[in-house]
Amino acid sequence: MWLKLIGSVIALVGVSLVFDGRHVAKKYFNYGEENIATTGVKSLGFLVAIVGAILMML
């Protein structure tokens, strides 16, 4: 039960990183190449969401 709860919170964080990637990149990574930072944040969010989903399946 706790593993599913933790996995769902991790998946929620990952999905929010995917959908709010540009806002997060503007706020925390303020340098010239915003598109590269946005791609990195969205990729990281995708991987975090996958890890959360795997935890929910266990």
C-alpha positions as CSV (number, residue, x, y, z in Angstrom):
1,M,0.0,0.0,0.0
2,W,2.7,2.5,0.9
3,L,4.7,1.6,-2.2
4,K,1.7,2.4,-4.4
5,L,1.2,5.7,-2.6
6,I,4.9,6.7,-3.0
7,G,4.9,5.6,-6.6
8,S,1.8,7.7,-7.4
9,V,3.4,10.8,-5.8
10,I,6.6,10.2,-7.8
11,A,4.5,9.7,-11.0
12,L,2.6,12.9,-10.3
13,V,5.8,14.9,-9.9
14,G,7.1,13.4,-13.2
15,V,3.9,14.2,-15.1
16,S,3.9,17.8,-13.7
17,L,7.5,18.2,-14.9
18,V,6.5,17.0,-18.4
19,F,3.6,19.4,-18.7
20,D,5.1,22.4,-16.9
21,G,8.6,21.9,-18.3
22,R,8.9,25.4,-19.9
23,H,7.8,27.2,-16.7
24,V,10.2,25.1,-14.5
25,A,13.1,25.8,-17.0
26,K,12.4,29.6,-16.9
27,K,12.2,29.7,-13.2
28,Y,15.1,27.5,-12.1
29,F,17.4,27.3,-15.1
30,N,17.7,30.9,-16.3
31,Y,20.3,30.8,-19.1
32,G,20.3,31.5,-22.8
33,E,19.2,28.2,-24.3
34,E,15.7,27.8,-22.9
35,N,14.7,25.1,-25.4
36,I,17.5,22.8,-24.4
37,A,16.7,23.3,-20.7
38,T,13.0,22.6,-21.4
39,T,13.8,19.4,-23.3
40,G,16.0,18.3,-20.4
41,V,13.3,19.0,-17.8
42,K,10.6,17.2,-19.9
43,S,12.9,14.2,-20.4
44,L,13.7,14.0,-16.7
45,G,9.9,14.3,-16.0
46,F,9.2,11.4,-18.3
47,L,11.8,9.2,-16.6
48,V,10.5,10.1,-13.2
49,A,7.0,9.3,-14.3
50,I,8.1,5.9,-15.6
51,V,9.9,5.1,-12.3
52,G,6.7,6.1,-10.3
53,A,4.6,3.9,-12.6
54,I,6.9,0.9,-12.1
55,L,6.7,1.4,-8.3
56,M,3.0,1.4,-8.5
57,M,3.0,-1.9,-10.3
58,L,5.0,-3.7,-7.6
